Amino acid sequence: MEVFYSRRDLISLAVIEGDRPIGLINRDIFLSQMSKPFHRELYDKKSCIAFMDKEPLIVDADMSIEALTFKTVEVGEKALVDGFIVTREGRFSGVGNGLQLLGAVAETQAERNRQIMQSIEYASVIQQAMLRASREALSTMLPDAALVWEPRDVVGGDFYHFAAFADGWFGAVADCTGHGVPGAFMTLLASASLSQALERLGPRDPSTLLAAVNRNVKGLLGQVKGAGDAPQSNDGLDAAFFWYDAARQQLLFAGARVALHVLRPDAQQFESIAGERVGVGYVDSLADYAWPLHAVELPEDSLLFVSTDGLTDQIGGARKIAFGKRRSLDLILANRAQTPSAICARLVEALTEWQGAQSRRDDVTLFFARV
Protein backbone atom coordinates (compact mmCIF):
# COMPACT_ATOMS: atom_id res chain seq x y z
CA MET A 1 0.00 0.00 0.00
CA GLU A 2 2.87 2.37 0.79
CA VAL A 3 4.36 1.76 -2.66
CA PHE A 4 1.06 2.34 -4.47
CA TYR A 5 0.35 5.54 -2.49
CA SER A 6 3.85 6.91 -3.10
CA ARG A 7 3.93 5.94 -6.81
CA ARG A 8 0.61 6.97 -8.33
CA ASP A 9 1.91 6.17 -11.80
CA LEU A 10 2.17 2.45 -10.99
CA ILE A 11 -0.60 0.33 -12.47
CA SER A 12 0.69 -3.00 -11.17
CA LEU A 13 3.37 -4.42 -8.87
CA ALA A 14 5.24 -7.65 -9.52
CA VAL A 15 5.57 -10.23 -6.75
CA ILE A 16 9.06 -11.72 -6.74
CA GLU A 17 10.35 -14.88 -5.05
CA GLY A 18 14.12 -14.70 -5.08
CA ASP A 19 14.69 -13.25 -8.54
CA ARG A 20 11.78 -15.09 -10.18
CA PRO A 21 8.41 -13.40 -10.73
CA ILE A 22 5.41 -15.34 -9.41
CA GLY A 23 2.52 -12.88 -9.79
CA LEU A 24 1.18 -9.41 -10.46
CA ILE A 25 -0.95 -7.16 -8.23
CA ASN A 26 -3.32 -4.73 -9.93
CA ARG A 27 -3.40 -1.34 -8.21
CA ASP A 28 -7.14 -0.66 -8.61
CA ILE A 29 -8.22 -4.15 -7.53
CA PHE A 30 -5.90 -4.14 -4.53
CA LEU A 31 -6.89 -0.69 -3.24
CA SER A 32 -10.57 -1.46 -3.84
CA GLN A 33 -10.33 -4.60 -1.74
CA MET A 34 -8.37 -2.92 1.04
CA SER A 35 -10.90 -0.09 1.26
CA LYS A 36 -13.67 -2.50 2.32
CA PRO A 37 -14.64 -2.60 6.02
CA PHE A 38 -12.21 -4.54 8.24
CA HIS A 39 -9.96 -5.56 5.31
CA ARG A 40 -7.06 -3.50 6.69
CA GLU A 41 -7.33 -5.29 10.01
CA LEU A 42 -7.65 -8.72 8.37
CA TYR A 43 -4.97 -8.44 5.66
CA ASP A 44 -2.55 -5.71 6.78
CA LYS A 45 0.07 -8.13 8.07
CA LYS A 46 -0.61 -10.98 5.64
CA SER A 47 1.36 -11.82 2.53
CA CYS A 48 0.54 -9.85 -0.61
CA ILE A 49 0.27 -13.20 -2.44
CA ALA A 50 -3.40 -13.18 -1.41
CA PHE A 51 -4.02 -10.27 -3.81
CA MET A 52 -1.90 -11.27 -6.78
CA ASP A 53 -2.81 -12.69 -10.15
CA LYS A 54 -0.99 -16.02 -10.15
CA GLU A 55 -0.97 -16.31 -13.97
CA PRO A 56 0.17 -12.97 -15.36
CA LEU A 57 1.61 -12.57 -18.84
CA ILE A 58 5.40 -13.06 -18.58
CA VAL A 59 7.57 -12.25 -21.59
CA ASP A 60 11.28 -12.16 -22.30
CA ALA A 61 12.93 -8.79 -22.83
CA ASP A 62 14.21 -9.91 -26.24
CA MET A 63 10.69 -10.49 -27.60
CA SER A 64 9.84 -8.15 -30.49
CA ILE A 65 7.08 -5.54 -30.20
CA GLU A 66 5.17 -7.38 -32.92
CA ALA A 67 5.35 -10.74 -31.14
CA LEU A 68 4.47 -9.09 -27.81
CA THR A 69 1.43 -7.46 -29.39
CA PHE A 70 0.12 -10.80 -30.69
CA LYS A 71 0.81 -12.42 -27.32
CA THR A 72 -1.04 -9.64 -25.48
CA VAL A 73 -4.05 -9.96 -27.79
CA GLU A 74 -3.99 -13.73 -27.27
CA VAL A 75 -4.04 -13.36 -23.46
CA GLY A 76 -6.83 -10.79 -23.62
CA GLU A 77 -7.85 -7.58 -21.91
CA LYS A 78 -6.15 -8.48 -18.64
CA ALA A 79 -2.67 -8.05 -20.13
CA LEU A 80 -3.55 -4.56 -21.42
CA VAL A 81 -5.12 -3.44 -18.12
CA ASP A 82 -2.72 -5.04 -15.63
CA GLY A 83 0.38 -4.96 -17.78
CA PHE A 84 2.90 -7.80 -18.04
CA ILE A 85 6.12 -8.96 -16.41
CA VAL A 86 9.38 -8.71 -18.34
CA THR A 87 12.23 -11.15 -17.61
CA ARG A 88 15.76 -11.81 -18.80
CA GLU A 89 16.75 -15.48 -18.75
CA GLY A 90 13.84 -16.10 -16.38
CA ARG A 91 14.88 -13.43 -13.88
CA PHE A 92 12.65 -10.45 -13.14
CA SER A 93 13.56 -7.35 -15.13
CA GLY A 94 10.53 -5.08 -14.92
CA VAL A 95 6.82 -4.55 -15.51
CA GLY A 96 5.42 -3.57 -18.88
CA ASN A 97 2.53 -1.18 -19.29
CA GLY A 98 -0.37 -1.92 -21.67
CA LEU A 99 -0.77 1.73 -22.65
CA GLN A 100 2.96 2.05 -23.33
CA LEU A 101 2.76 -1.05 -25.52
CA LEU A 102 -0.10 0.50 -27.52
CA GLY A 103 1.95 3.67 -27.90
CA ALA A 104 4.97 1.70 -29.13
CA VAL A 105 2.78 -0.22 -31.60
CA ALA A 106 1.27 3.02 -32.90
CA GLU A 107 4.72 4.57 -33.27
CA THR A 108 6.04 1.50 -35.10
CA GLN A 109 3.02 1.42 -37.39
CA ALA A 110 3.33 5.14 -38.12
CA GLU A 111 6.97 4.65 -39.12
CA ARG A 112 6.06 1.70 -41.35
CA ASN A 113 3.25 3.69 -42.94
CA ARG A 114 5.64 6.59 -43.53
CA GLN A 115 8.12 4.29 -45.27
CA ILE A 116 5.35 2.66 -47.32
CA MET A 117 3.95 6.04 -48.37
CA GLN A 118 7.42 7.23 -49.38
CA SER A 119 7.77 4.11 -51.54
CA ILE A 120 4.32 4.59 -53.08
CA GLU A 121 4.96 8.27 -53.76
CA TYR A 122 8.20 7.37 -55.53
CA ALA A 123 6.31 4.67 -57.46
CA SER A 124 3.92 7.43 -58.54
CA VAL A 125 6.87 9.40 -59.92
CA ILE A 126 7.90 6.32 -61.93
CA GLN A 127 4.34 5.69 -63.17
CA GLN A 128 3.86 9.30 -64.25
CA ALA A 129 7.25 9.24 -65.99
CA MET A 130 6.04 6.18 -67.91
CA LEU A 131 2.99 8.16 -69.08
CA ARG A 132 4.82 11.40 -69.84
CA ALA A 133 5.98 10.38 -73.34
CA SER A 134 2.40 9.57 -74.34
CA ARG A 135 1.12 12.87 -73.02
CA GLU A 136 3.80 14.75 -74.92
CA ALA A 137 3.03 12.80 -78.11
CA LEU A 138 -0.67 13.60 -77.72
CA SER A 139 -0.05 17.33 -77.32
CA THR A 140 2.08 17.28 -80.48
CA MET A 141 -0.25 15.30 -82.75
CA LEU A 142 -3.57 16.52 -81.33
CA PRO A 143 -3.23 20.00 -79.83
CA ASP A 144 -7.02 20.15 -79.51
CA ALA A 145 -7.25 17.18 -77.13
CA ALA A 146 -7.74 16.71 -73.39
CA LEU A 147 -6.63 13.93 -71.09
CA VAL A 148 -7.41 13.33 -67.41
CA TRP A 149 -5.69 10.60 -65.39
CA GLU A 150 -6.79 10.49 -61.74
CA PRO A 151 -5.76 7.42 -59.72
CA ARG A 152 -8.02 6.66 -56.77
CA ASP A 153 -4.89 6.28 -54.65
CA VAL A 154 -1.42 7.74 -55.15
CA VAL A 155 -0.75 5.24 -57.93
CA GLY A 156 -3.40 3.64 -60.13
CA GLY A 157 -4.44 0.81 -62.40
CA ASP A 158 -5.38 2.96 -65.43
CA PHE A 159 -2.91 3.88 -68.14
CA TYR A 160 -2.87 5.37 -71.62
CA HIS A 161 -0.56 5.21 -74.62
CA PHE A 162 -0.34 7.62 -77.57
CA ALA A 163 2.14 7.65 -80.43
CA ALA A 164 2.41 9.73 -83.62
CA PHE A 165 3.33 8.32 -87.05
CA ALA A 166 3.78 9.80 -90.51
CA ASP A 167 0.33 8.67 -91.70
CA GLY A 168 -1.70 8.94 -88.48
CA TRP A 169 -1.66 8.29 -84.76
CA PHE A 170 -2.30 5.45 -82.33
CA GLY A 171 -4.12 5.70 -79.01
CA ALA A 172 -4.94 3.36 -76.14
CA VAL A 173 -6.87 3.83 -72.89
CA ALA A 174 -6.79 0.89 -70.47
CA ASP A 175 -8.11 -0.09 -67.06
CA CYS A 176 -6.12 -2.84 -65.35
CA THR A 177 -7.34 -5.09 -62.56
CA GLY A 178 -7.32 -3.32 -59.20
CA HIS A 179 -6.08 0.08 -58.17
CA GLY A 180 -3.35 1.34 -55.89
CA VAL A 181 -0.10 -0.66 -55.85
CA PRO A 182 -1.48 -3.92 -57.40
CA GLY A 183 -3.12 -1.93 -60.20
CA ALA A 184 0.10 0.01 -60.80
CA PHE A 185 2.07 -3.23 -61.17
CA MET A 186 -0.48 -4.40 -63.74
CA THR A 187 -0.11 -1.15 -65.72
CA LEU A 188 3.64 -1.71 -65.98
CA LEU A 189 3.12 -5.23 -67.25
CA ALA A 190 0.32 -4.31 -69.67
CA SER A 191 2.06 -1.17 -70.95
CA ALA A 192 5.26 -3.11 -71.62
CA SER A 193 3.23 -5.76 -73.49
CA LEU A 194 1.60 -3.07 -75.63
CA SER A 195 4.93 -1.37 -76.40
CA GLN A 196 6.38 -4.72 -77.42
CA ALA A 197 3.38 -5.47 -79.66
CA LEU A 198 3.55 -2.02 -81.31
CA GLU A 199 7.23 -2.48 -82.09
CA ARG A 200 6.61 -5.91 -83.60
CA LEU A 201 3.26 -5.45 -85.35
CA GLY A 202 2.95 -1.71 -85.96
CA PRO A 203 0.05 0.54 -84.91
CA ARG A 204 -2.47 0.10 -87.75
CA ASP A 205 -4.47 -2.92 -86.56
CA PRO A 206 -5.87 -2.39 -83.02
CA SER A 207 -7.56 -5.81 -83.07
CA THR A 208 -4.28 -7.63 -83.68
CA LEU A 209 -2.60 -5.54 -80.98
CA LEU A 210 -5.30 -6.44 -78.43
CA ALA A 211 -4.82 -10.12 -79.25
CA ALA A 212 -1.04 -9.82 -78.86
CA VAL A 213 -1.34 -8.09 -75.47
CA ASN A 214 -3.88 -10.73 -74.40
CA ARG A 215 -1.49 -13.60 -75.18
CA ASN A 216 1.45 -11.88 -73.53
CA VAL A 217 -0.37 -11.03 -70.29
CA LYS A 218 -1.79 -14.54 -70.05
CA GLY A 219 1.67 -16.00 -70.58
CA LEU A 220 3.43 -13.70 -68.10
CA LEU A 221 0.87 -14.40 -65.35
CA GLY A 222 0.44 -18.09 -66.14
CA GLN A 223 -3.27 -17.57 -66.77
CA VAL A 224 -3.69 -20.28 -69.41
CA LYS A 225 -6.39 -22.89 -68.84
CA GLY A 226 -5.24 -26.47 -68.78
CA ALA A 227 -1.56 -25.64 -68.36
CA GLY A 228 -0.54 -27.67 -65.31
CA ASP A 229 -1.49 -26.20 -61.94
CA ALA A 230 -4.48 -23.91 -61.53
CA PRO A 231 -3.61 -20.23 -62.15
CA GLN A 232 -2.71 -18.31 -59.00
CA SER A 233 -4.17 -15.07 -60.35
CA ASN A 234 -6.96 -13.92 -62.62
CA ASP A 235 -5.88 -10.45 -63.67
CA GLY A 236 -5.96 -8.47 -66.87
CA LEU A 237 -7.28 -5.26 -68.35
CA ASP A 238 -10.15 -3.60 -70.18
CA ALA A 239 -8.96 -1.45 -73.06
CA ALA A 240 -9.77 0.64 -76.10
CA PHE A 241 -7.15 0.61 -78.88
CA PHE A 242 -7.58 2.90 -81.90
CA TRP A 243 -5.68 3.94 -85.00
CA TYR A 244 -6.46 7.16 -86.88
CA ASP A 245 -5.68 7.15 -90.61
CA ALA A 246 -5.10 10.81 -91.43
CA ALA A 247 -5.43 10.41 -95.24
CA ARG A 248 -8.74 8.55 -95.05
CA GLN A 249 -10.09 10.45 -92.00
CA GLN A 250 -10.96 7.06 -90.61
CA LEU A 251 -10.62 5.57 -87.14
CA LEU A 252 -10.04 1.84 -86.64
CA PHE A 253 -11.19 0.72 -83.19
CA ALA A 254 -11.07 -2.47 -81.14
CA GLY A 255 -12.40 -2.52 -77.60
CA ALA A 256 -12.35 -4.94 -74.68
CA ARG A 257 -15.13 -3.80 -72.32
CA VAL A 258 -14.32 -0.13 -73.07
CA ALA A 259 -16.48 1.86 -75.52
CA LEU A 260 -15.65 4.51 -78.08
CA HIS A 261 -18.06 7.47 -78.40
CA VAL A 262 -18.08 9.61 -81.56
CA LEU A 263 -19.98 12.89 -82.05
CA ARG A 264 -19.92 14.03 -85.66
CA PRO A 265 -20.36 17.77 -86.35
CA ASP A 266 -23.84 17.38 -87.89
CA ALA A 267 -25.10 14.68 -85.46
CA GLN A 268 -27.53 15.26 -82.60
CA GLN A 269 -26.42 12.22 -80.63
CA PHE A 270 -23.27 10.24 -79.99
CA GLU A 271 -22.53 7.10 -81.95
CA SER A 272 -21.29 4.63 -79.32
CA ILE A 273 -19.34 1.53 -80.29
CA ALA A 274 -19.30 -0.84 -77.34
CA GLY A 275 -16.24 -2.90 -76.56
CA GLU A 276 -16.53 -6.67 -76.66
CA ARG A 277 -17.51 -8.24 -73.35
CA VAL A 278 -14.21 -10.12 -73.17
CA GLY A 279 -11.34 -8.75 -71.12
CA VAL A 280 -7.66 -8.94 -72.00
CA GLY A 281 -5.38 -11.46 -70.28
CA TYR A 282 -7.87 -13.04 -67.88
CA VAL A 283 -8.06 -16.80 -67.32
CA ASP A 284 -11.40 -17.00 -69.16
CA SER A 285 -10.14 -14.94 -72.13
CA LEU A 286 -9.23 -17.38 -74.89
CA ALA A 287 -5.59 -17.17 -75.95
CA ASP A 288 -6.65 -16.99 -79.62
CA TYR A 289 -9.61 -14.63 -79.14
CA ALA A 290 -9.98 -12.05 -81.94
CA TRP A 291 -11.56 -8.72 -81.06
CA PRO A 292 -13.63 -7.27 -83.94
CA LEU A 293 -12.17 -4.31 -85.79
CA HIS A 294 -14.54 -1.37 -86.34
CA ALA A 295 -13.95 1.27 -89.02
CA VAL A 296 -15.44 4.69 -88.17
CA GLU A 297 -15.55 7.57 -90.64
CA LEU A 298 -14.61 10.85 -88.98
CA PRO A 299 -15.50 14.07 -90.80
CA GLU A 300 -13.45 17.08 -89.77
CA ASP A 301 -14.45 18.54 -86.37
CA SER A 302 -15.71 15.20 -85.03
CA LEU A 303 -15.39 14.71 -81.26
CA LEU A 304 -13.99 11.50 -79.75
CA PHE A 305 -14.59 10.44 -76.16
CA VAL A 306 -13.23 7.42 -74.25
CA SER A 307 -13.31 6.80 -70.50
CA THR A 308 -12.64 4.03 -68.03
CA ASP A 309 -15.49 2.85 -65.80
CA GLY A 310 -14.24 4.89 -62.83
CA LEU A 311 -16.38 7.69 -64.32
CA THR A 312 -19.63 5.85 -64.95
CA ASP A 313 -19.50 3.65 -61.83
CA GLN A 314 -18.92 6.47 -59.32
CA ILE A 315 -21.66 6.47 -56.68
CA GLY A 316 -23.18 9.79 -55.64
CA GLY A 317 -26.10 12.16 -55.99
CA ALA A 318 -29.13 12.33 -53.73
CA ARG A 319 -30.06 8.71 -54.41
CA LYS A 320 -26.53 7.31 -54.07
CA ILE A 321 -26.49 5.78 -57.54
CA ALA A 322 -23.87 5.50 -60.31
CA PHE A 323 -22.97 8.55 -62.41
CA GLY A 324 -23.72 6.50 -65.52
CA LYS A 325 -22.96 6.68 -69.22
CA ARG A 326 -26.07 8.64 -70.22
CA ARG A 327 -25.36 11.47 -67.75
CA SER A 328 -21.79 11.72 -69.09
CA LEU A 329 -22.83 11.87 -72.75
CA ASP A 330 -25.66 14.34 -72.12
CA LEU A 331 -23.29 16.71 -70.35
CA ILE A 332 -20.80 16.50 -73.24
CA LEU A 333 -23.59 17.16 -75.76
CA ALA A 334 -24.67 20.25 -73.83
CA ASN A 335 -21.10 21.60 -74.02
CA ARG A 336 -20.16 20.33 -77.49
CA ALA A 337 -19.33 23.80 -78.84
CA GLN A 338 -16.54 24.26 -76.31
CA THR A 339 -12.96 23.03 -76.62
CA PRO A 340 -12.16 19.45 -75.51
CA SER A 341 -10.26 20.89 -72.53
CA ALA A 342 -13.31 22.91 -71.43
CA ILE A 343 -15.65 19.94 -71.94
CA CYS A 344 -13.31 17.71 -69.98
CA ALA A 345 -13.05 20.22 -67.12
CA ARG A 346 -16.83 20.50 -66.97
CA LEU A 347 -17.19 16.71 -66.82
CA VAL A 348 -14.63 16.42 -64.02
CA GLU A 349 -16.42 19.19 -62.12
CA ALA A 350 -19.77 17.40 -62.55
CA LEU A 351 -18.24 14.12 -61.35
CA THR A 352 -16.83 15.81 -58.24
CA GLU A 353 -20.20 17.40 -57.47
CA TRP A 354 -21.92 14.07 -57.99
CA GLN A 355 -19.46 12.24 -55.75
CA GLY A 356 -20.04 14.65 -52.86
CA ALA A 357 -19.11 13.00 -49.57
CA GLN A 358 -18.89 9.55 -51.14
CA SER A 359 -15.45 7.97 -51.45
CA ARG A 360 -13.83 7.59 -54.87
CA ARG A 361 -14.53 4.06 -56.08
CA ASP A 362 -11.95 3.62 -58.81
CA ASP A 363 -9.30 5.27 -60.96
CA VAL A 364 -10.64 7.66 -63.61
CA THR A 365 -9.17 8.26 -67.07
CA LEU A 366 -10.86 10.52 -69.67
CA PHE A 367 -9.79 11.18 -73.25
CA PHE A 368 -11.31 13.85 -75.51
CA ALA A 369 -10.12 14.80 -78.99
CA ARG A 370 -11.49 16.85 -81.84
CA VAL A 371 -10.21 15.66 -85.23
GIGI-V33889 format. One record per residue. RES is the residue in one letter. SS is DSSP state (hx for helix, st for strand, lp for the rest). PSI is psi as a letter, one per 40 degrees, with the letter a starting at -180 (none if undefined). OMEGA is omega in whole degrees, 0 to 359 (999 if undefined). Layout:
res->RES ss->SS psi->PSI omega->OMEGA
res->RES ss->SS psi->PSI omega->OMEGA
This chain:
res->M ss->lp psi->d omega->179
res->E ss->hx psi->d omega->180
res->V ss->hx psi->d omega->181
res->F ss->hx psi->d omega->180
res->Y ss->hx psi->d omega->181
res->S ss->hx psi->d omega->181
res->R ss->lp psi->g omega->184
res->R ss->lp psi->e omega->177
res->D ss->lp psi->e omega->183
res->L ss->lp psi->h omega->176
res->I ss->lp psi->d omega->181
res->S ss->st psi->i omega->174
res->L ss->st psi->h omega->177
res->A ss->st psi->i omega->174
res->V ss->st psi->h omega->187
res->I ss->st psi->h omega->173
res->E ss->st psi->h omega->190
res->G ss->lp psi->b omega->174
res->D ss->lp psi->e omega->182
res->R ss->st psi->h omega->179
res->P ss->st psi->h omega->180
res->I ss->st psi->e omega->180
res->G ss->st psi->i omega->183
res->L ss->st psi->h omega->180
res->I ss->st psi->h omega->179
res->N ss->st psi->h omega->184
res->R ss->hx psi->d omega->187
res->D ss->hx psi->d omega->181
res->I ss->hx psi->d omega->182
res->F ss->hx psi->d omega->182
res->L ss->hx psi->d omega->177
res->S ss->hx psi->d omega->179
res->Q ss->hx psi->d omega->184
res->M ss->hx psi->e omega->179
res->S ss->lp psi->e omega->180
res->K ss->lp psi->i omega->182
res->P ss->lp psi->h omega->174
res->F ss->lp psi->e omega->180
res->H ss->hx psi->d omega->179
res->R ss->hx psi->d omega->181
res->E ss->hx psi->d omega->183
res->L ss->hx psi->d omega->191
res->Y ss->hx psi->e omega->190
res->D ss->lp psi->d omega->183
res->K ss->lp psi->e omega->181
res->K ss->lp psi->i omega->180
res->S ss->lp psi->i omega->179
res->C ss->hx psi->e omega->178
res->I ss->hx psi->d omega->181
res->A ss->hx psi->d omega->184
res->F ss->hx psi->e omega->188
res->M ss->lp psi->i omega->169
res->D ss->st psi->h omega->186
res->K ss->lp psi->e omega->181
res->E ss->lp psi->g omega->178
res->P ss->lp psi->i omega->174
res->L ss->lp psi->h omega->179
res->I ss->st psi->h omega->182
res->V ss->st psi->i omega->178
res->D ss->st psi->i omega->183
res->A ss->lp psi->d omega->181
res->D ss->lp psi->e omega->180
res->M ss->lp psi->h omega->181
res->S ss->lp psi->i omega->178
res->I ss->hx psi->d omega->181
res->E ss->hx psi->d omega->180
res->A ss->hx psi->d omega->179
res->L ss->hx psi->d omega->179
res->T ss->hx psi->d omega->179
res->F ss->hx psi->d omega->180
res->K ss->hx psi->d omega->180
res->T ss->hx psi->d omega->178
res->V ss->hx psi->d omega->180
res->E ss->hx psi->d omega->181
res->V ss->hx psi->d omega->178
res->G ss->lp psi->a omega->188
res->E ss->hx psi->d omega->183
res->K ss->hx psi->d omega->182
res->A ss->hx psi->d omega->178
res->L ss->hx psi->d omega->183
res->V ss->hx psi->d omega->184
res->D ss->hx psi->d omega->188
res->G ss->lp psi->a omega->183
res->F ss->st psi->i omega->181
res->I ss->st psi->h omega->179
res->V ss->st psi->h omega->180
res->T ss->st psi->i omega->169
res->R ss->st psi->h omega->184
res->E ss->lp psi->f omega->177
res->G ss->lp psi->e omega->182
res->R ss->st psi->i omega->182
res->F ss->st psi->h omega->179
res->S ss->st psi->d omega->180
res->G ss->st psi->a omega->180
res->V ss->st psi->h omega->179
res->G ss->st psi->i omega->184
res->N ss->lp psi->h omega->181
res->G ss->hx psi->d omega->180
res->L ss->hx psi->d omega->177
res->Q ss->hx psi->d omega->177
res->L ss->hx psi->d omega->178
res->L ss->hx psi->d omega->178
res->G ss->hx psi->d omega->180
res->A ss->hx psi->d omega->178
res->V ss->hx psi->d omega->180
res->A ss->hx psi->d omega->180
res->E ss->hx psi->d omega->178
res->T ss->hx psi->d omega->181
res->Q ss->hx psi->d omega->179
res->A ss->hx psi->d omega->179
res->E ss->hx psi->d omega->177
res->R ss->hx psi->d omega->180
res->N ss->hx psi->d omega->179
res->R ss->hx psi->d omega->180
res->Q ss->hx psi->d omega->179
res->I ss->hx psi->d omega->181
res->M ss->hx psi->d omega->176
res->Q ss->hx psi->d omega->179
res->S ss->hx psi->d omega->181
res->I ss->hx psi->d omega->179
res->E ss->hx psi->d omega->177
res->Y ss->hx psi->d omega->175
res->A ss->hx psi->d omega->177
res->S ss->hx psi->d omega->177
res->V ss->hx psi->d omega->180
res->I ss->hx psi->d omega->181
res->Q ss->hx psi->d omega->179
res->Q ss->hx psi->d omega->175
res->A ss->hx psi->d omega->178
res->M ss->hx psi->d omega->182
res->L ss->hx psi->e omega->188
res->R ss->hx psi->d omega->182
res->A ss->hx psi->d omega->179
res->S ss->hx psi->d omega->179
res->R ss->hx psi->d omega->179
res->E ss->hx psi->d omega->178
res->A ss->hx psi->d omega->180
res->L ss->hx psi->d omega->181
res->S ss->hx psi->d omega->179
res->T ss->hx psi->d omega->186
res->M ss->hx psi->d omega->180
res->L ss->lp psi->g omega->180
res->P ss->lp psi->d omega->181
res->D ss->lp psi->f omega->180
res->A ss->st psi->i omega->179
res->A ss->st psi->i omega->183
res->L ss->st psi->h omega->176
res->V ss->st psi->h omega->176
res->W ss->st psi->h omega->183
res->E ss->st psi->g omega->175
res->P ss->lp psi->i omega->178
res->R ss->lp psi->d omega->177
res->D ss->lp psi->a omega->183
res->V ss->lp psi->d omega->173
res->V ss->lp psi->i omega->187
res->G ss->lp psi->i omega->181
res->G ss->lp psi->e omega->174
res->D ss->st psi->i omega->170
res->F ss->st psi->i omega->178
res->Y ss->st psi->i omega->180
res->H ss->st psi->h omega->178
res->F ss->st psi->i omega->180
res->A ss->st psi->h omega->181
res->A ss->st psi->i omega->178
res->F ss->st psi->i omega->184
res->A ss->lp psi->d omega->185
res->D ss->lp psi->e omega->179
res->G ss->st psi->a omega->179
res->W ss->st psi->i omega->180
res->F ss->st psi->i omega->177
res->G ss->st psi->i omega->176
res->A ss->st psi->h omega->172
res->V ss->st psi->h omega->187
res->A ss->st psi->i omega->180
res->D ss->st psi->h omega->182
res->C ss->st psi->i omega->178
res->T ss->lp psi->h omega->175
res->G ss->lp psi->a omega->175
res->H ss->lp psi->a omega->183
res->G ss->hx psi->a omega->185
res->V ss->hx psi->d omega->178
res->P ss->hx psi->d omega->178
res->G ss->hx psi->d omega->180
res->A ss->hx psi->d omega->176
res->F ss->hx psi->d omega->179
res->M ss->hx psi->d omega->180
res->T ss->hx psi->d omega->178
res->L ss->hx psi->d omega->181
res->L ss->hx psi->d omega->183
res->A ss->hx psi->d omega->180
res->S ss->hx psi->d omega->178
res->A ss->hx psi->d omega->178
res->S ss->hx psi->d omega->179
res->L ss->hx psi->d omega->180
res->S ss->hx psi->d omega->179
res->Q ss->hx psi->d omega->180
res->A ss->hx psi->d omega->178
res->L ss->hx psi->d omega->180
res->E ss->hx psi->d omega->184
res->R ss->hx psi->d omega->188
res->L ss->hx psi->e omega->185
res->G ss->lp psi->i omega->189
res->P ss->lp psi->e omega->197
res->R ss->lp psi->e omega->179
res->D ss->lp psi->g omega->182
res->P ss->hx psi->d omega->179
res->S ss->hx psi->d omega->179
res->T ss->hx psi->d omega->179
res->L ss->hx psi->d omega->177
res->L ss->hx psi->d omega->180
res->A ss->hx psi->d omega->180
res->A ss->hx psi->d omega->178
res->V ss->hx psi->d omega->179
res->N ss->hx psi->d omega->181
res->R ss->hx psi->d omega->183
res->N ss->hx psi->d omega->179
res->V ss->hx psi->d omega->179
res->K ss->hx psi->d omega->180
res->G ss->hx psi->d omega->182
res->L ss->hx psi->d omega->182
res->L ss->hx psi->e omega->180
res->G ss->lp psi->f omega->184
res->Q ss->lp psi->f omega->180
res->V ss->lp psi->h omega->181
res->K ss->lp psi->h omega->174
res->G ss->lp psi->e omega->182
res->A ss->lp psi->g omega->177
res->G ss->lp psi->b omega->182
res->D ss->lp psi->i omega->178
res->A ss->lp psi->i omega->180
res->P ss->lp psi->i omega->179
res->Q ss->lp psi->e omega->179
res->S ss->lp psi->i omega->175
res->N ss->lp psi->g omega->186
res->D ss->lp psi->i omega->180
res->G ss->lp psi->a omega->182
res->L ss->st psi->i omega->167
res->D ss->st psi->i omega->187
res->A ss->st psi->i omega->169
res->A ss->st psi->h omega->176
res->F ss->st psi->h omega->180
res->F ss->st psi->i omega->179
res->W ss->st psi->h omega->179
res->Y ss->st psi->h omega->177
res->D ss->st psi->h omega->186
res->A ss->lp psi->d omega->182
res->A ss->lp psi->d omega->182
res->R ss->lp psi->e omega->187
res->Q ss->lp psi->f omega->185
res->Q ss->st psi->h omega->178
res->L ss->st psi->h omega->173
res->L ss->st psi->h omega->188
res->F ss->st psi->h omega->170
res->A ss->st psi->h omega->185
res->G ss->st psi->i omega->174
res->A ss->st psi->g omega->179
res->R ss->lp psi->e omega->172
res->V ss->lp psi->h omega->186
res->A ss->lp psi->i omega->172
res->L ss->st psi->h omega->180
res->H ss->st psi->h omega->183
res->V ss->st psi->h omega->176
res->L ss->st psi->h omega->179
res->R ss->lp psi->i omega->186
res->P ss->lp psi->d omega->183
res->D ss->lp psi->e omega->184
res->A ss->lp psi->i omega->178
res->Q ss->lp psi->e omega->180
res->Q ss->lp psi->i omega->175
res->F ss->lp psi->i omega->164
res->E ss->st psi->h omega->183
res->S ss->st psi->h omega->178
res->I ss->st psi->h omega->184
res->A ss->lp psi->i omega->172
res->G ss->lp psi->i omega->176
res->E ss->st psi->i omega->183
res->R ss->lp psi->f omega->178
res->V ss->lp psi->h omega->179
res->G ss->lp psi->i omega->183
res->V ss->st psi->h omega->172
res->G ss->lp psi->e omega->184
res->Y ss->lp psi->i omega->181
res->V ss->lp psi->d omega->183
res->D ss->lp psi->e omega->177
res->S ss->lp psi->h omega->182
res->L ss->lp psi->i omega->182
res->A ss->lp psi->d omega->181
res->D ss->lp psi->f omega->182
res->Y ss->lp psi->h omega->180
res->A ss->lp psi->h omega->177
res->W ss->lp psi->h omega->180
res->P ss->lp psi->i omega->178
res->L ss->lp psi->h omega->181
res->H ss->st psi->h omega->176
res->A ss->st psi->h omega->184
res->V ss->st psi->h omega->177
res->E ss->st psi->h omega->184
res->L ss->lp psi->g omega->173
res->P ss->lp psi->i omega->180
res->E ss->lp psi->i omega->180
res->D ss->lp psi->e omega->174
res->S ss->lp psi->i omega->181
res->L ss->st psi->h omega->176
res->L ss->st psi->i omega->178
res->F ss->st psi->h omega->176
res->V ss->st psi->h omega->176
res->S ss->st psi->i omega->171
res->T ss->lp psi->i omega->188
res->D ss->hx psi->e omega->174
res->G ss->hx psi->d omega->176
res->L ss->hx psi->d omega->188
res->T ss->hx psi->d omega->184
res->D ss->lp psi->e omega->183
res->Q ss->lp psi->h omega->180
res->I ss->st psi->i omega->178
res->G ss->st psi->a omega->182
res->G ss->lp psi->i omega->183
res->A ss->lp psi->d omega->183
res->R ss->lp psi->e omega->179
res->K ss->lp psi->f omega->179
res->I ss->st psi->i omega->183
res->A ss->st psi->i omega->178
res->F ss->lp psi->d omega->171
res->G ss->lp psi->i omega->180
res->K ss->hx psi->d omega->185
res->R ss->hx psi->d omega->179
res->R ss->hx psi->d omega->179
res->S ss->hx psi->d omega->184
res->L ss->hx psi->d omega->178
res->D ss->hx psi->d omega->179
res->L ss->hx psi->d omega->178
res->I ss->hx psi->d omega->178
res->L ss->hx psi->d omega->182
res->A ss->hx psi->d omega->182
res->N ss->lp psi->f omega->189
res->R ss->lp psi->d omega->182
res->A ss->lp psi->e omega->182
res->Q ss->lp psi->i omega->178
res->T ss->lp psi->i omega->175
res->P ss->hx psi->d omega->179
res->S ss->hx psi->d omega->180
res->A ss->hx psi->d omega->178
res->I ss->hx psi->d omega->181
res->C ss->hx psi->d omega->180
res->A ss->hx psi->d omega->179
res->R ss->hx psi->d omega->179
res->L ss->hx psi->d omega->178
res->V ss->hx psi->d omega->178
res->E ss->hx psi->d omega->180
res->A ss->hx psi->d omega->178
res->L ss->hx psi->d omega->180
res->T ss->hx psi->d omega->178
res->E ss->hx psi->d omega->181
res->W ss->hx psi->d omega->182
res->Q ss->hx psi->d omega->179
res->G ss->lp psi->b omega->181
res->A ss->lp psi->e omega->179
res->Q ss->lp psi->i omega->177
res->S ss->lp psi->i omega->176
res->R ss->lp psi->h omega->186
res->R ss->lp psi->d omega->188
res->D ss->lp psi->i omega->172
res->D ss->lp psi->i omega->180
res->V ss->st psi->h omega->173
res->T ss->st psi->h omega->180
res->L ss->st psi->h omega->176
res->F ss->st psi->h omega->175
res->F ss->st psi->i omega->174
res->A ss->st psi->i omega->173
res->R ss->st psi->h omega->185
res->V ss->lp psi->none omega->999
